[in-house]
């Protein structure tokens, strides 16, 4: 099974994440779970810094309701991963995020791609809530 990223998406953030020795598994490449960690680091950096959506257990904020990753090539240590974050399909309370991972020393070669459905939640009620206007404006 493979999920393709849509053509229609907006680049919103990118950052470099160092590949650490401890990220590798017994096979000598970055463990599959760590790709999700790299994606999480960049998604949360965008949500917290750009959207100003710091976690607030008594208020509202973002959750992801599903996530996927495609593993195209094996990342190995040493090196740095360039993770690009995209958004698409904004709705009333949710939008899709998509991410690509490449090495900084191999620009344009996608090692992994993935995404997640991101939902704005009211944590008190446990239900989705309309996206705040300042967030909606960032989604285009």
C-alpha positions, -999 to +999 in steps of 0.1 A: +000+000+000+013+034-009-003+068-004+006+095-029+009+132-020-014+155-039-001+179-065-022+207-049-005+216-016+011+246-001+046+246+013+044+262+048+075+252+066+108+234+063+137+227+087+168+206+090+168+177+114+201+160+122+203+123+117+217+109+150+236+077+154+209+064+178+183+068+151+195+038+132+184+002+138+202-031+136+202-029+098+223+003+098+196+027+086+172+050+102+144+031+119+110+035+104+095+049+136+121+077+135+108+090+101+075+096+120+095+115+147+112+137+121+078+145+106+064+152+140+093+176+149+086+197+118+048+195+121+048+206+157+074+234+150+050+248+124+019+244+146+036+259+177+056+287+161+036+297+131+001+289+142+007+298+179-011+266+189+007+257+221-008+227+239-036+236+264-054+206+280-081+230+292-087+248+259-085+240+222-057+229+200-046+204+173-045+166+173-038+143+144-063+115+137-043+094+113-008+094+099+011+076+071+046+073+057+061+060+025+097+048+028+113+054-006+150+052+003+170+044+034+184+073+055+217+066+072+240+083+096+258+107+093+238+135+076+210+159+080+174+155+069+156+184+052+119+180+061+094+200+041+058+206+055+028+212+033-009+218+039-040+211+018-077+205+019-088+229+047-122+222+060-144+235+089-122+219+116-094+201+099-068+201+071-043+177+057-005+180+063+020+164+040+057+161+045+087+150+025+122+141+038+153+144+018+190+147+027+206+181+026+235+166+006+210+152-020+185+180-026+154+168-045+158+131-037+128+121-016+137+095+010+103+095+026+069+111+022+039+111+045+011+130+061-016+133+087-051+146+091-049+175+116-081+184+135-088+214+158-102+201+190-120+214+220-103+193+247-130+199+272-158+184+251-135+160+232-150+171+199-138+190+169-143+227+168-141+253+139-106+263+129-096+297+144-095+325+118-058+331+123-051+294+115-075+294+085-057+324+071-024+305+072-039+276+053-048+298+023 
